[in-house]
Amino acid sequence: MDDGDERPMLGRRPFLVGAGAAALAAASSDAHAQQAHKIPIVDTHIHLFDPNRPQGAPYKGPRGSSSNTLGADPVRYAKLARPEGVVGAICVEASNWVEDNLWVLDLIAQHKIMVGFSGNLKVEAPEFGEYLGRYAKNPLFRGIRYNRLVEQINNPEVVSKLGDLARADRVLEVANPRMEMLEAVIRASDAVPTLRIIVNHLPNFQPAAEIEAAYAHTLKELGARPQIYVKLSEVIRQQVVTAYPAPVSNAPIDFHLAPYRPRLDQIYAAFGEDRVLFGSDWPNSDGVAPVDNVFRVVKEYFASKSKLQAEKYFWRNSIAAYKWIKRAPDQPSI
């Protein structure tokens, strides 16, 4: 045989060994995945609304989804989520109608799968203190989502009211992550160190190459503050690819873990195992992926980690962040 004939023969044994190792690794991953499936899950990010109310709803889910007509309620959510292992959920209010805070609280009181609610209140409004005091009497009210932190972080009255939120032992949630928002979170945390802050959907933020170093530095700053948590939510996204002569923005959505792992690794390393939370973002997630794929990708990611690390992500850390109260026998407690 000449050299050309020898190479395939020499390369065959390493290939078989590699294939065997890969098979063992896959079997081990499957075993971990099966174990992860048995871990109870508390979904810290869903939305609830009824587009068929007489007054309608300002948010009705992603355009073209079934939620536009069916709405999003705890019963419909439970049918989708319980097969995935969900035993509890927290609603994060998308509506900016102040009266919808009470509407959600009344709704979730009837469904024990719902363990909490983050309302939507304008911190800069004069009546914020009144609403906070009123809603905080309800144990299901665990905090607020606030979308104007970047614009209002220099407002001393807003900072003072964030102190009121901390003293009420409620959380502050921020969404639509971008550099300015992350920097505002750091400033808010420094101003009110006892305030628990949850950054929503951070894996979805894809910093441009020119700010990647600044983003990495900001992640370290966030990770150094023990009261800041992050949701590894909105993981699945459109994969924007570069092609000549311009980027293609309508690339297909990838349901595999591989393209998302580097960003997940970066965030997980910055915050650690004690400050990451699971959130499906249902039904907003319907605009990107079926909900079972949302669960599958993060289950696959945590299949390579210990059972305790997976438990922290899927339910333990949510208790530390929200201090929600158990309402059903199948809901875990520490």
N, C-alpha and C positions, 0 to 999 in steps of 0.2 A: 504493500500500500504506500502511496505517496503521502505527503503531509496533509494534502487536502482530504484524504480518506481518514486519517488518524484523528483529526480534530473532533468530528462528531462522536467518535468512540470515547475519547478522553473526556468530552463534555457531558456524556450521558449520566455517569454516576452522580456527579454533583447536582445535576438536574433532578434526578430521582430523589436524592436526599432533600433537596430544597422543596420538592413537591410534597414529600412526606412531612417535613416541618411545617409547610404551609397548611397541610390538611390538619395536623395536630393543633396548630394555632387557630384554625377556623373552628375546629371542634371545641377548643377551649373558649373561644369567643362566643360560640353558640350557647355553651353552658352558662357563661356569665350573663348572656342576654336573657336566657330563661330565668335565671335568678333575678335579674333586674325586673323582669315582668311581674315577679311576685312581690316586689316592693310596692307598698301603697304610695299613691301619688296625690299630692295636693297641687292643683293647677292654680298658680298665683296670678293668672292673667286671662280672664275671659270678659266679654262684653255682653250685656243684656239689654234688649230693647224690644219694643212692639210697634212696628210700622202701621199696624191696623188700629191703633188707638184713635179716638176722635181727633186728638191733637197731632197724631202722627209721631214721628221721632226725627231729631236732627241728624242722627246717624243710623244707617240701615244696613251696614255691612258693605263689603266690596261690591262694586258695580257688577251686575249680572249674576250674583250669587243667589241661592235659594233663600237666604236670609232677608233679601229685599222684600219678599212677600210673606215668608213664614215667620220672620222675626227670630229672635234668639232668647230662649227662656231656659230655666234650669232643667225642665223635663227633656227638652230636645237635646240639650247638651249632655245630660246624663246617659242617654241612649248611645251617644257616640263615644263618650269618654270612659264609662265604666268598664267596657271590654278592654280598655287599655290599662286598667288598674287604678283609675282615679277614684278616690274616696272623698275628696273635698275640693272646693274651688273658691276662688276669690274674684269678685267682679271689680273691674277697674272702669270707672264711669267715663264714657266717651262724650256724653251729652253735656253741653254747657248750660243747659236749662237748670237753674238751681232747684226747681221743684222735682226734677227727676232723681235727685238724691233720695228724697223720701219715697218716691215711687219704687226705686230699687230696694230700699230697706224693707218696705212692706212686702215686696215680691219674695225676696230671699228668706224672709222670716218663715215662709211656708214650706221651704225646701231645705232639709237638713244637710244635703250635700254642699250647700253654700255655707262656708265658715267665715266669710268676711267680705268687706266692701271698702274700696277706696273711692271716696266721693270726688266731685269736681267742684271746687270752690275757688273764687277769686280772692287771693290773699290780700290784694291791695284794696279790696272793697271795704267801706266803713262797717258793713254788717258782718264781716268775716267772723269776728269774735262771737257774735250772737249765734251764728249758724254752727260754729265749731262747738260751742257750749251745748247747744241743743242736740246735735248729732252724736257727740261724744258720750251721751248718756246711754246710747244704744251699743251694746257690746259687739254687734256686728260691724259697726263703723270703725275701721282700723286706720284710716288716714285719708289723705287727699292726693289727687293727681293735679299737678299745677303746671300749666304750659307757658307761663310767662316769667320763669325764673331769670332767663337771660336779660330780659328788659327791666326787671324789677329788683335785681340783686343789689343795686346801689341805693335803693329806697330804704331809709332807716326804719320806716314804719313796717315795711314788709319783713325786714329782718327781725324786728321785734315780735311780729305775729308768728313768724316761724319759731321763735322761742316759746310762744304760747302753744303751738302745735307740739313741740317737744315736751312741754310740761304736762300736756294732756296725754302723753305717752302714745302719740299717733305718728304715723310715718308720712314722709313726703315722697311722692313718686314723680319722676320726670320721664318724658318720652321724647321721641324724635331726636335721637342722639346726634350731636355734632360737636365740634371742638368748643364752640362758644358755650354750649350747654354744659359740657363736662367741666369747663373752667368755672362756670357759675356754681356748679355743684360743689367744687372744692372750696369756693369762697363761702358758700352757705354753710358748709360743714365746719369751716374754721370759725365762722361767726357764731354758730350755735353747735358746739361740739357734741351735745347730748341728743341732737336730732338724728333719728334714723332716716336715711335717704336710700331710695331704691331707684337705680337707673334701669329703665326698661329697654329691651330690644337692642342691647349694645352690639351683638354679633352682626346686626344688619348694617351697622355703620362701616363704610369702606373708605377710609381716609385716602386722599390722593397721595401719590408717591412723594410729592414735595413736603407733605406734612406728616409723613409716616413716623419720622423720628420724634416730632413734637407729640404725636399721639401716644407713642410708646412711653414717653416721659410722663405724660398726663395720666396714663394708666397706672404707673408706679405711684404717682401722687395720690390717686384715688384709692389704690390698694393699701396705702399706708394709713388710711383713716378707717378704724374698725367699725364705725357706724354706717358706712356706705356699703350697700349690697348691689348686686347686679343680676338682672334676669338674662339667662342664656335663652332668650326667646327671639322669635323672628330669625331663626338660624337659616332656614331655607329661603333662598332668594334667586332672582334671575341672575344667571352667570353672564356678565357682560364680557364679551370677547373682543379682541382688537383685530381688525382686518383692514387691509388696504381698500380704499383710502381713508376710512374713518371707522371709529368704534361701532360695533353692531349692538344695539340696545335691546333687540328683540330675540336674544339668544334663548334657547330652551332652558327650562328649570331643571336642575340636577337634583335628584332625590337621594343620591349617595352621600355618604359622610365625607369622603375624601376632600372635596373642594372646600369644605367648611372647617375641617380639623385645624389647620394652622391658626385661624382666627380664634377658634374656641380655645386652643392651647394657650394662646397669648393672653386671653382674658382670664382663663383659669389660673395661670401662673401668677398674674397680677393680684387677683383677689383671694386666691386660695380656696380650699374646699369648704370653708365655713361661711362664705358669703356669696354663694351662687344659688340662684333659684330657678325652678322650672316654671315656664308659662307657655301656654299653647297659642295665645292671642286669638282664640276662637271667638266669633266666626270671621274675624278679619283675615285669619290664616287661609280661609277658603279662596281668597283671591290669588294665592300662590300654590297651595298644595292641599290635598285631602288631609284631614286631621290625623289619620293613622300614619301618614308619612311624617308629620310633624313630630309625633311621639317616637317613631322608629329611628329617626336620625339621632336624637339625643340619647335614646336607649342604647344604640350602638356605640355612641361615644363613651358612655359610662360603663359599658360592658367590659372595658379593659381596666377599669378602676375597681377598688375594693367595694364590697357590699356597703360598708359604712359610708364611703365617699358617695356612692350612689344614693343612699338613704338621705344624706345631707342635702343633696341637690333636689331630690324628688319630694322631700317633706320636712326633714328636720330643720333646715335653715329657714323655712317659711314660718315656723313657730317663733324662732328668734327674731325674725324681721318684723312680723305682723303681730305676734302675741295673740293669735286667733284662739278661740275657745272651741274645744271638741263638742260636736253636736250629735254624733252618731257612733254606735259601738265599733264600727269598722274603721273609724278615724284614729290614727296613731297619736300617742302622746309621749312626752319625754319624762 
